[in-house]
Amino acid sequence: MSRARVAALGGGHGLAASLSALRLVTDGITAIVTVADDGGSSGRLRKQFDVLPPGDLRMALAALCDDTEWGHQWGDVLQHRFAGDGDLGGHALGNLLITSLWDLLGDPVAGLDLVARLLNARGRVLPMASVPLDIEASVLGADPHRPDEVTQVRGQYAVATTPGKVLGVRLFPEEPPACSEAITAILDADWVVLGPGSWFTSVMPHLLVPKLHEALVKTKAKKLLTLNLLMNDVETEGFSAADHLEVLAAHAPDLHIDVVLADPSTLDDSGALLRRVAAGVGAEVVIAPVADVDQPGHHDSLRLAAAYRDVLL
């Protein structure tokens, strides 16, 4: 097991996939998680208690649980979701636990660290910002009856589910305070891993927190961008692999990327277009089979770990 220090940025299922692979490669992981979720259990807790949305943070913690009976059991407890339509219906137990610790300790980072100790987590989980965020997107053709009209859509859930082409995203508040521990983790890292995940609501937001953006540009760490397996979700309908990289470059033109990791199934051609776009941000393209053959659209943890090992170590 390597001690390479890796800061992994993202949110939701995409970040969980990269963490599940990275934990097989190194013990030096810090997950830096988006805090803009406003739907489901996280949205309810955020609104009721004025806290960071805990759901993506919970998923990252569960992905890093120790590979023992103890770790897996507590990971399952964290992920358990109550059924029914009562007050607890739809809530994940981990969300309630994390929110309770925040209330008791008054410190989001301390609460997350305590849950990590309970799981014997192979890494640390941090929020990317110290306050909950809202995402607003400019969407072309959100109204199918007005395909040439640009609409402003606000809220992570709304952006993720609104039809049309997302032209760009912004955060509210516009200059949110970054988590200081997250900045330190990026500056101290050997590698920064971005993606996979929902491109506009899980990956791009990290580039829009000024101090986090500054740290990503300033750090001496090498940067690896993991592309999604599915190119055409609601957020990125009609996008190619090269389009995903161009969006990142548009939101952070001063950010240098060293490696772009792509599964061969995502390429429209031999990868020539992606390589040309990658060269524009200083990156080489590594093409490796990282998809789960039994679950379309999902990364295989062992294959992704092997790809990360070959690049990072």
Phi, psi and chi 1 to 4 in degrees:
 res  aa     phi    psi   chi1   chi2   chi3   chi4
   1 MET       -  125.9 -176.6   70.8   68.5      -
   2 SER   -78.0  156.8  168.4      -      -      -
   3 ARG  -105.5   19.5  -72.2  -62.3  -59.5  168.8
   4 ALA   -57.4  134.0      -      -      -      -
   5 ARG   -87.9  118.5  -66.4  167.3  -64.1 -178.0
   6 VAL  -122.8  126.6  178.0      -      -      -
   7 ALA  -102.0  116.7      -      -      -      -
   8 ALA  -107.9  123.0      -      -      -      -
   9 LEU  -111.6  139.2  -78.8   60.0      -      -
  10 GLY   158.8 -150.0      -      -      -      -
  11 GLY  -172.2  164.4      -      -      -      -
  12 GLY    61.8 -148.8      -      -      -      -
  13 HIS   -67.0  -30.9  -65.8  -76.2      -      -
  14 GLY   -64.4  -48.1      -      -      -      -
  15 LEU   -65.0  -39.7  177.7   59.6      -      -
  16 ALA   -58.9  -38.2      -      -      -      -
  17 ALA   -64.6  -45.1      -      -      -      -
  18 SER   -68.1  -36.7   65.7      -      -      -
  19 LEU   -68.1  -39.2  -65.0  176.7      -      -
  20 SER   -61.1  -30.6  -64.3      -      -      -
  21 ALA   -83.1  -44.4      -      -      -      -
  22 LEU   -62.9  -32.8  -74.6  167.7      -      -
  23 ARG   -65.5  -16.8   64.0 -169.8  -72.4  -80.8
  24 LEU   -87.2   -6.7  -57.8  175.6      -      -
  25 VAL  -111.6  -39.4  177.3      -      -      -
  26 THR  -146.0  153.9  177.3      -      -      -
  27 ASP   -95.5   -3.5  -76.5  -29.4      -      -
  28 GLY  -100.0   51.9      -      -      -      -
  29 ILE   -99.2  135.2  -56.1  168.0      -      -
  30 THR  -125.0  117.8  -59.2      -      -      -
  31 ALA   -89.6  130.6      -      -      -      -
  32 ILE  -117.9  114.6  -59.3  171.9      -      -
  33 VAL  -113.9  137.4 -174.3      -      -      -
  34 THR   -63.1  149.6 -176.8      -      -      -
  35 VAL  -131.9   49.9  -73.6      -      -      -
  36 ALA  -117.1    3.1      -      -      -      -
  37 ASP   -61.5  132.6 -168.0    2.1      -      -
  38 ASP  -131.0   16.2   60.2   -5.5      -      -
  39 GLY  -114.8  166.2      -      -      -      -
  40 GLY    59.2 -147.7      -      -      -      -
  41 SER   -59.3  -43.7  171.0      -      -      -
  42 SER   -61.2  -43.1  -73.8      -      -      -
  43 GLY   -63.8  -39.0      -      -      -      -
  44 ARG   -65.4  -45.6  -70.1  161.5   61.8 -171.0
  45 LEU   -67.8  -39.3  -67.7  169.1      -      -
  46 ARG   -59.2  -45.6  169.5 -179.5  174.1  170.0
  47 LYS   -70.4  -41.8 -177.9  177.0 -179.5 -179.4
  48 GLN   -74.1  -37.5 -176.1  172.5   -4.4      -
  49 PHE  -115.0    2.2  -63.4  104.4      -      -
  50 ASP    53.9   52.5 -168.9   27.2      -      -
  51 VAL  -121.6  169.7  -65.6      -      -      -
  52 LEU   -61.2  142.9  -62.4  173.3      -      -
  53 PRO   -66.0  122.4   22.1  -31.0      -      -
  54 PRO   -85.7  -12.9   30.6  -34.7      -      -
  55 GLY   -59.5  -50.5      -      -      -      -
  56 ASP   -66.9  -33.7  -73.9   -0.9      -      -
  57 LEU   -65.4  -41.4  -63.9  158.5      -      -
  58 ARG   -61.1  -45.3  179.0 -159.4   82.6 -115.6
  59 MET   -62.7  -37.7  -68.9  179.4   63.8      -
  60 ALA   -66.0  -41.8      -      -      -      -
  61 LEU   -62.3  -45.1  -75.8  161.7      -      -
  62 ALA   -62.5  -36.3      -      -      -      -
  63 ALA   -67.5  -23.8      -      -      -      -
  64 LEU   -99.1    6.2  -71.2  173.2      -      -
  65 CYS   -59.2  151.0   70.1      -      -      -
  66 ASP   -62.0  143.0 -168.1   24.5      -      -
  67 ASP   -82.7   59.1 -165.7   17.2      -      -
  68 THR  -135.6  170.2   60.8      -      -      -
  69 GLU   -58.6  -40.6 -177.5  179.1   -3.9      -
  70 TRP   -61.6  -49.6  174.2  -85.2      -      -
  71 GLY   -63.8  -45.5      -      -      -      -
  72 HIS   -66.5  -37.8  -71.5  -58.9      -      -
  73 GLN   -63.4  -45.6 -174.6   68.5   67.3      -
  74 TRP   -72.1  -29.6  -84.3  105.7      -      -
  75 GLY   -62.5  -42.1      -      -      -      -
  76 ASP   -64.6  -40.0  -70.2  -17.4      -      -
  77 VAL   -61.0  -43.2  169.0      -      -      -
  78 LEU   -61.6  -37.5 -147.4   64.3      -      -
  79 GLN   -86.1  -10.3  -64.8  -74.9   60.2      -
  80 HIS   -60.9  131.9  175.4   72.9      -      -
  81 ARG  -117.5  132.3 -165.2  173.6  -64.6  -86.2
  82 PHE   -74.0  138.7  -66.9   99.2      -      -
  83 ALA   -89.8  175.2      -      -      -      -
  84 GLY    91.4  178.0      -      -      -      -
  85 ASP  -116.0   19.9   55.0    4.1      -      -
  86 GLY   -79.9 -167.4      -      -      -      -
  87 ASP   -61.0  -33.2  -70.3  -18.2      -      -
  88 LEU   -90.2  -13.6  -75.2  178.5      -      -
  89 GLY   -56.6  127.6      -      -      -      -
  90 GLY    90.3  -13.8      -      -      -      -
  91 HIS   -80.7  136.6  -82.8  -55.2      -      -
  92 ALA   -83.7  136.3      -      -      -      -
  93 LEU   -57.9  -38.0  179.6   57.5      -      -
  94 GLY   -61.3  -35.6      -      -      -      -
  95 ASN   -62.8  -40.9  -70.5   -5.2      -      -
  96 LEU   -69.0  -39.8  -59.1  176.5      -      -
  97 LEU   -63.0  -47.5  174.8   62.0      -      -
  98 ILE   -63.3  -44.5  -68.6  168.2      -      -
  99 THR   -62.1  -38.8  -57.1      -      -      -
 100 SER   -62.7  -43.3  -61.3      -      -      -
 101 LEU   -66.3  -37.7  -72.1  171.3      -      -
 102 TRP   -62.1  -39.4  -72.2  -16.2      -      -
 103 ASP   -66.6  -39.9 -168.4   39.2      -      -
 104 LEU   -73.6  -42.2  -73.9  169.2      -      -
 105 LEU   -93.7  -23.4  -58.9  176.7      -      -
 106 GLY    69.1   18.3      -      -      -      -
 107 ASP  -146.0  109.8 -178.5  -13.0      -      -
 108 PRO   -56.7  -42.1  -25.9   35.4      -      -
 109 VAL   -67.0  -42.3  171.2      -      -      -
 110 ALA   -62.2  -39.5      -      -      -      -
 111 GLY   -63.9  -43.5      -      -      -      -
 112 LEU   -66.5  -38.4  -65.9  168.6      -      -
 113 ASP   -63.8  -35.9  -75.8  -15.7      -      -
 114 LEU   -68.1  -40.8 -168.4   55.9      -      -
 115 VAL   -64.6  -39.3  177.9      -      -      -
 116 ALA   -60.5  -38.4      -      -      -      -
 117 ARG   -65.5  -39.3  -74.2  171.5   55.3 -166.4
 118 LEU   -61.4  -37.8  178.7   65.5      -      -
 119 LEU   -86.3   -5.8  -62.7  170.4      -      -
 120 ASN    52.0   44.9  -73.5  -29.1      -      -
 121 ALA   -62.5  143.2      -      -      -      -
 122 ARG   -88.8   58.5  -66.0 -173.6  175.7 -178.6
 123 GLY   149.7 -179.8      -      -      -      -
 124 ARG  -117.6  147.8 -164.9  179.5 -168.0 -167.0
 125 VAL  -120.5  128.4  173.4      -      -      -
 126 LEU  -132.5  148.7  -60.1  169.6      -      -
 127 PRO   -77.0  150.3   29.4  -33.1      -      -
 128 MET   -76.3  -23.8   72.3  173.3 -175.7      -
 129 ALA  -136.2  160.2      -      -      -      -
 130 SER   -88.1   -5.2  -56.2      -      -      -
 131 VAL  -132.5  152.3  -63.0      -      -      -
 132 PRO   -65.8  145.1   19.6  -28.8      -      -
 133 LEU  -116.9  157.2  -55.2  175.5      -      -
 134 ASP  -116.5  140.7  -76.0  -41.9      -      -
 135 ILE  -104.7  134.9  -65.0  175.1      -      -
 136 GLU  -123.9  134.8 -176.2  177.3   86.8      -
 137 ALA  -122.5  146.3      -      -      -      -
 138 SER   -92.0  117.6  -60.2      -      -      -
 139 VAL  -119.7  123.7 -177.3      -      -      -
 140 LEU   -86.2  123.9  176.4   66.1      -      -
 141 GLY    78.3   26.5      -      -      -      -
 142 ALA   -61.0  -34.4      -      -      -      -
 143 ASP   -95.9  112.0 -177.8  -12.4      -      -
 144 PRO   -60.8  -19.2   19.3  -30.6      -      -
 145 HIS   -82.3  -12.5  -60.1  -67.1      -      -
 146 ARG  -131.7   71.2  -62.7 -177.6  175.0   87.1
 147 PRO   -64.9  -19.5   23.4  -33.6      -      -
 148 ASP   -98.5    5.1  -62.9  -35.3      -      -
 149 GLU   -96.2  138.9 -177.2  175.7  -76.5      -
 150 VAL   -97.9  126.9  175.6      -      -      -
 151 THR  -116.4  142.6  -55.8      -      -      -
 152 GLN   -91.7  119.8  -54.9  -53.1  -47.6      -
 153 VAL  -114.8  126.0  177.5      -      -      -
 154 ARG  -115.9  138.3 -173.2  156.1  179.7  168.7
 155 GLY   109.1  135.8      -      -      -      -
 156 GLN   -59.7  -45.6 -177.2  180.0   36.3      -
 157 TYR   -62.6  -42.2  178.9   77.9      -      -
 158 ALA   -64.9  -42.7      -      -      -      -
 159 VAL   -63.7  -39.6  173.1      -      -      -
 160 ALA   -71.7  -19.1      -      -      -      -
 161 THR  -118.2   -4.4   57.1      -      -      -
 162 THR   -80.5  128.6  -62.4      -      -      -
 163 PRO   -69.2  163.8   25.3  -33.7      -      -
 164 GLY   112.0  179.9      -      -      -      -
 165 LYS  -102.9  120.3 -178.2  178.6 -179.6  179.7
 166 VAL   -74.2  123.3  178.0      -      -      -
 167 LEU   -92.8  -27.7  -57.5  177.9      -      -
 168 GLY   178.8  162.2      -      -      -      -
 169 VAL  -131.3  158.0  -69.5      -      -      -
 170 ARG  -142.8  164.4   63.4 -159.2   65.5   83.3
 171 LEU  -112.6  151.0  -65.7  178.9      -      -
 172 PHE  -128.4  129.5  -67.6   96.4      -      -
 173 PRO   -62.1  154.8   23.7  -33.7      -      -
 174 GLU   -68.4  -29.8  -66.6 -177.0   -2.2      -
 175 GLU  -126.4   70.5  -64.4 -170.3    8.2      -
 176 PRO   -69.3  149.2   27.9  -35.7      -      -
 177 PRO   -71.1  126.7   26.1  -33.8      -      -
 178 ALA   -76.1  152.3      -      -      -      -
 179 CYS   -68.1  122.1  172.3      -      -      -
 180 SER   -63.3  -36.0   58.8      -      -      -
 181 GLU   -65.8  -31.9  -68.9   87.9  -12.5      -
 182 ALA   -67.4  -41.4      -      -      -      -
 183 ILE   -60.6  -45.3  -66.7  173.7      -      -
 184 THR   -60.8  -41.7  -60.8      -      -      -
 185 ALA   -62.2  -40.0      -      -      -      -
 186 ILE   -67.4  -43.7  -69.4  171.8      -      -
 187 LEU   -67.5  -30.2  -66.5  176.1      -      -
 188 ASP   -91.3   -5.7  -70.6  -14.7      -      -
 189 ALA   -73.6  154.1      -      -      -      -
 190 ASP   -87.1  -34.3  -60.8  -53.8      -      -
 191 TRP  -137.5  144.3  -80.5   89.5      -      -
 192 VAL  -113.7  128.3  171.1      -      -      -
 193 VAL  -112.0  121.4  175.3      -      -      -
 194 LEU  -108.4  135.7  -80.3  162.5      -      -
 195 GLY    76.2  173.9      -      -      -      -
 196 PRO   -77.8 -177.9   33.0  -37.3      -      -
 197 GLY   147.3  175.8      -      -      -      -
 198 SER   -58.0  118.7  -60.3      -      -      -
 199 TRP   -63.2  -45.6 -142.5 -118.3      -      -
 200 PHE   -88.2  -20.1  -73.2  102.3      -      -
 201 THR  -112.6  -11.6   55.5      -      -      -
 202 SER  -121.1  -31.7  -69.5      -      -      -
 203 VAL   -97.3  -53.6  179.3      -      -      -
 204 MET   -61.3  -35.0  -67.7  -57.1  103.4      -
 205 PRO   -55.1  -31.2  -30.4   38.3      -      -
 206 HIS   -62.3  -28.9  -68.1   79.9      -      -
 207 LEU   -80.2   -8.3  -52.0  178.3      -      -
 208 LEU  -104.2   -2.1  -55.6  177.8      -      -
 209 VAL   -89.9  110.6  177.8      -      -      -
 210 PRO   -50.3  -50.0  -29.0   36.9      -      -
 211 LYS   -69.0  -31.5  -69.0  -63.9 -176.4 -178.5
 212 LEU   -70.1  -43.2 -148.3   60.4      -      -
 213 HIS   -58.7  -45.6 -176.9  138.9      -      -
 214 GLU   -60.4  -41.0 -179.5 -178.6  -31.4      -
 215 ALA   -66.7  -38.4      -      -      -      -
 216 LEU   -64.9  -34.9  -73.3  168.2      -      -
 217 VAL   -76.3  -37.8  172.1      -      -      -
 218 LYS   -80.2  -31.9 -178.8  179.6  177.9 -178.5
 219 THR   -59.0  149.4 -176.5      -      -      -
 220 LYS   -85.9   -3.5  -65.1 -179.4 -179.9  178.7
 221 ALA   -64.6  147.0      -      -      -      -
 222 LYS   -78.0  155.3  -67.5 -174.7  176.6 -179.3
 223 LYS  -124.0  131.1  -57.1  173.4 -167.3   72.3
 224 LEU  -118.7  128.8 -176.5  153.1      -      -
 225 LEU  -107.4  119.7  177.5   67.7      -      -
 226 THR   -97.0  116.3  -50.7      -      -      -
 227 LEU   -78.7  153.9  -69.5  179.5      -      -
 228 ASN   -68.8  160.4  -68.6  -21.7      -      -
 229 LEU   -85.9  -33.1  -65.3  173.4      -      -
 230 LEU   -99.8  118.7  -65.0  178.0      -      -
 231 MET   -83.8  -23.9  -65.7  -71.4  104.9      -
 232 ASN  -119.8   74.0  -69.2  -76.7      -      -
 233 ASP   -96.3 -174.5   62.3    9.7      -      -
 234 VAL   -60.8  -39.7  175.6      -      -      -
 235 GLU   -67.8  -32.1  -73.0 -173.1   16.0      -
 236 THR  -126.6   43.2   54.9      -      -      -
 237 GLU   -60.2  127.5 -177.0  177.7   -2.7      -
 238 GLY    82.7    1.0      -      -      -      -
 239 PHE   -78.4  143.9  -83.0   38.1      -      -
 240 SER   -98.2  174.8   66.2      -      -      -
 241 ALA   -59.3  -40.7      -      -      -      -
 242 ALA   -64.4  -36.8      -      -      -      -
 243 ASP   -61.6  -40.5  -69.4  -28.7      -      -
 244 HIS   -58.1  -43.9  -78.8   73.5      -      -
 245 LEU   -68.9  -37.1 -172.9   52.5      -      -
 246 GLU   -65.0  -36.5  -73.0 -179.1  -23.9      -
 247 VAL   -62.4  -44.4  163.7      -      -      -
 248 LEU   -61.3  -44.2 -176.6  141.0      -      -
 249 ALA   -64.1  -34.1      -      -      -      -
 250 ALA   -69.0  -36.0      -      -      -      -
 251 HIS   -80.6  -22.9  -77.8   79.4      -      -
 252 ALA  -144.4   72.0      -      -      -      -
 253 PRO   -63.8  -18.1   21.2  -32.2      -      -
 254 ASP   -94.8    4.6   53.7  -12.1      -      -
 255 LEU   -92.2  124.5 -177.9   63.8      -      -
 256 HIS   -91.9  132.2  171.0   85.9      -      -
 257 ILE  -112.2  137.9  -58.3  -67.5      -      -
 258 ASP   -94.1  -40.8  -66.5  -82.4      -      -
 259 VAL  -137.2  135.5  176.5      -      -      -
 260 VAL  -113.2  120.7  175.0      -      -      -
 261 LEU  -101.5  124.9  176.7   61.9      -      -
 262 ALA  -136.7  141.5      -      -      -      -
 263 ASP   -78.8  142.6 -174.2   85.5      -      -
 264 PRO   -59.4  -25.8   14.4  -28.0      -      -
 265 SER   -68.3  -16.3   66.4      -      -      -
 266 THR   -88.5   -5.7   65.0      -      -      -
 267 LEU   -93.9  133.9  -55.6  177.6      -      -
 268 ASP   -75.9  -27.1  -63.9  -28.9      -      -
 269 ASP  -134.6 -149.2   49.4   23.4      -      -
 270 SER   -75.5   -0.4   61.6      -      -      -
 271 GLY    98.8    6.8      -      -      -      -
 272 ALA   -63.0  -43.6      -      -      -      -
 273 LEU   -64.7  -45.4  176.8   58.4      -      -
 274 LEU   -60.5  -40.2  178.1   61.0      -      -
 275 ARG   -64.2  -37.7  -67.4 -177.7 -165.3  -81.2
 276 ARG   -66.1  -43.6  -73.5 -160.9  -62.5  -87.7
 277 VAL   -67.1  -40.9  175.5      -      -      -
 278 ALA   -62.0  -38.7      -      -      -      -
 279 ALA   -60.2  -30.0      -      -      -      -
 280 GLY   -66.9  -23.4      -      -      -      -
 281 VAL  -108.1   12.3  -64.3      -      -      -
 282 GLY    84.5   14.9      -      -      -      -
 283 ALA  -105.2  150.6      -      -      -      -
 284 GLU   -97.5  152.8   67.6  166.9  -49.6      -
 285 VAL  -101.9  127.8  174.7      -      -      -
 286 VAL  -110.6  118.9  172.5      -      -      -
 287 ILE  -103.9  120.2  -60.4  174.0      -      -
 288 ALA  -145.8  143.7      -      -      -      -
 289 PRO   -73.3  106.2   26.6  -32.5      -      -
 290 VAL  -121.1    3.2  -66.5      -      -      -
 291 ALA   -82.4  150.6      -      -      -      -
 292 ASP   -83.6  116.1 -172.5  -30.2      -      -
 293 VAL   -68.7  -20.6  -65.0      -      -      -
 294 ASP   -94.3  -13.6  -63.5  -39.5      -      -
 295 GLN  -132.1   90.5  -63.3 -173.0   76.0      -
 296 PRO   -54.0  135.3  -25.0   34.8      -      -
 297 GLY    87.1   -1.8      -      -      -      -
 298 HIS  -113.1  145.1  -68.9   76.8      -      -
 299 HIS   -80.9  143.9  -74.0   84.6      -      -
 300 ASP   -86.4  121.3 -178.6  -75.8      -      -
 301 SER   -58.3  -42.2  -65.3      -      -      -
 302 LEU   -69.8  -41.8  -67.8  178.0      -      -
 303 ARG   -66.1  -41.9  -73.1 -177.2  167.5 -170.6
 304 LEU   -67.1  -38.4 -173.8   56.7      -      -
 305 ALA   -61.1  -40.7      -      -      -      -
 306 ALA   -64.1  -40.4      -      -      -      -
 307 ALA   -65.6  -43.1      -      -      -      -
 308 TYR   -62.3  -43.1  -78.1  154.3      -      -
 309 ARG   -58.0  -44.4  179.5 -158.6   60.1 -152.7
 310 ASP   -66.0  -31.2  -69.2  -14.6      -      -
 311 VAL   -87.7  -45.0  172.4      -      -      -
 312 LEU   -80.7  -30.7  -88.3   56.3      -      -
 313 LEU  -104.5      -  -56.3 -175.8      -      -
